[in-house]
Amino acid sequence: MSVSVIEQARIQAQVLVPLVRALQAELGEARANALVRKALGDLYRGFGEEFWKAKNESDLGKAVSSAFRTYARDDALAYDVIEQSHDAFAFDVKRCAYAEFYKALGEPELGFLLICTADFATAEGFGPDVRLTRTQTIMQGADHCDFRYRRDDGGAR
């Protein structure tokens, strides 16, 4: 049986949190965070590309819905779907175990850096016509995260 994404995040945090803290101490917070964002962005963009190719689905709503079921596994996310169509998937996350975990560690800012910023890079991997907008996150103290995936040109992929 495969390890859920939330369990992967908990395991990875054991290494990544002290590593990022050491980088911040050595390079300064802004430079270290930029380096981490770039490295993880490249990784997650590749994951998005692989997912999209493997899914082979032109319906953005179906594809992104499928991805988020994976991230929500093991009760990691509770969310309400606002819109699901061929060219859109919009939802609000109401409870996030990723945020709960990083807040319990006392590291919500690293949770945002290591978890939340990956969402945008992953979306970039879905293709140049897919856009993610999000104005707030639970990790940063909001009561929900507002994910809005849209296909720019409305065309099939």
PyMOL commands that set and color helices and strands:
alter all, ss='L'
color gray80, all
select helices_A, chain A and resi 5-27+29-55+60-75+97-105+108-116+118-125
alter helices_A, ss='H'
color red, helices_A
select strands_A, chain A and resi 77-85+88-96+130-133+145-151
alter strands_A, ss='S'
color yellow, strands_A
deselect
rebuild
show_as cartoon
